[in-house]
Amino acid sequence: MQTSTPTLRHWQVQALSQYFKSVPKDFLVTATPGAGKTTFALTLASTLMARRAIDRIVVVVPTDHLRKQWADAAHRAGIALDPTLTNATGPVPASVSGYVTTYAQVASHPMLHRARATAKRTLVILDEVHHAGDGLTWGEAVQVAFAEAQRRLCLTGTPFRTKAGERIPFVSYATDADEMVSVADYSYGYAQALADNVVRPVVFAAYSGTSRWMNSAGEVISASLSESGSRKREDTAWRTALNPEGKWIPHVIAAADQRLSDLRSSAVPDAAALMLATDQETARVYALLVKKVTGHKAVIVVSDDPASSKRIASFNSSNDRWIVAVRQVSEGVDIARLAVCVWTTSYRTPLFFAQAVGRVVRARNAAEAATVFLPAVRPLLALAAQMETERNQAVRIPAQARLDDTLIERIATEPGAPAFTALDSEAEFAHVMQGGRAHTAQPTGPSDADEDFLGLPGLLDAQDTARVLAARDAKIRKSARYDIDVAGSGSDWRDVDMLRKEVAGLVRTWAARSEQTPAMVHVELRKAVPGPPSAAAPAAVLAGRRDYLLARVG
């Protein structure tokens, strides 16, 4: 096997030195995404095997895609790990030094993994160990499976907090009020990595704009993303902006694609953009919008697609510009050419934010900067402001929580309908956030030099960058290249609103005459004129339902 010896970064050398001072049974490393935790772990494993301190390596990861990624990295380090070993296989083949599995597989058969980890002197590497707290079952399974292993190395991208009764196995804690805060044996935060040029600097480009929606009472409401008022109003404005049928999403895609072109023409010829979607259906529509706005086809990866690993690997080695993902490219996935992230998801937890931003901060040379385009809503702006000043603080992991739980819940007002109806949205550049400070600017127009150097860090300050982006934003609005009718209805939102109100009134009238409830009439209406619920139906469907009801009412 042909191997390559990596040149270790200063922090990795320090962490190895600290480990071998005592050679502990358990060791927790907290290192910011992109810092090189995998390289550190495999160097440690290789050293322990060379010293005959261990005979086997077991790596536990959150997702199937990471199994192959770890196995490939191990292969380059001269270690043979099997990423395909299943629970049904039985013993570990003698031809490999170990295997890569997932937390879910361990949870489904902990005693099998216990037998494998005790058959030989084993180093267990628990990647993104906070996943052992995703549910009590996973944590208990990890405890059962690896309590008797020779050594354990825990890795995570950020410190975390858990409840006292939900402690993650093999992690040391300090008490803080009623919570337990993880205590790392070695920590390497974003600020340190930025100073060492291990990660790229990040610029957050915040976009505001006006969202319009209709509530369950039939009232049309307009609100700015950045000045929406109450939490409920802000959430609704945010979700309306994320609706692909509005103008906010294609506008921001156009801005992000221009930024991507800046990077490709100056510092990173193969730079790529990651667009985050909340669910699979929306991801597919976002990919369609990317093609319509930019002319470039987007690769789509979702968490439950068996081919997602191949898609990611193919994208990584290609020159494709855009990848649209639902969770799959959020943690541990290494696509070094990602330099732009478009935050078009309703996820808002500090942990997910750190993981997702971590996908675009992996540095390859000094002439790279990362840009994250995001809605100008308070939860995200607060996380962006903390990126450099507080990234080393612990984040909370909700009890029994998965990433799906961070979605904003919908409330049905008729069978299958949401509590509000997104009508339209417009985007407007708000400010650039860098180093925890917001920088605004008027669109006075960039100079040629500004345009040339926008892709390079340090040549334009944050204020200059804000001015350039503001000027480009004005050009995008004038060009109307983002004004795309996704639904194909061609109707103004006001026309749709009037139709919807007319249908709602006729539903109430017919319900009273026929002695039915409005919900029963809605069910009848959807059978007679098929399509989405009236609260989300296009003009053509609404017109058909209006005519149907008019014929009944007389």
Buried (B, 14 or more C-beta within 10 A) or exposed (E): EEEEEBEBBEBBEEBBEBBEEEEBEBBBBBBBBBBBBBBBBBBBBBBBBEEEEBBBBBBBBBBBBBBBBBBBBBBBBBBBBBBEBEEEEEEBEEEBBBBBBBBBBBBEBBEBBBBBBBEBBBBBBBBBBBBBBBBEBBBBBBBBBBBEBBBBBBBBBBBBBBBEEBBBBBBBBEEEEEBBBBBBBBBBBBBBBBEBEBBBBBBBBBBBBBBBBBBBEEEBBBBBBBEBEEEEBBBBBBBBBBBBBBBBBBBBBBBBBBBBBBBBBBBBEBBBBBBBBBBBEBBBBBBBBBBBBBEEEBBBBBBEBEEBBEBBBEBBEEEBBBBBBBBBBBBBBBBBBBBBBBBBBBBBBBBBBBBBBBBBBBBEEEBBBBBBBBBBBBBBBEBBBBBBEBBBEBBBBEEEBEBEEBBBEEEEBBEBBBBBBBBBBBBBBBBBBBBEEBBEBEBEEBEEEBBBBBBBBEBBEBBBBBBBBBBBBBBBBEEEBBEBEBBEBEBEBEBBBBBBBBBBBBBEBBBEEEEBEBBBBBBBBBEEBEBBBBBBBBBBBBBBBBEBBEEBEE
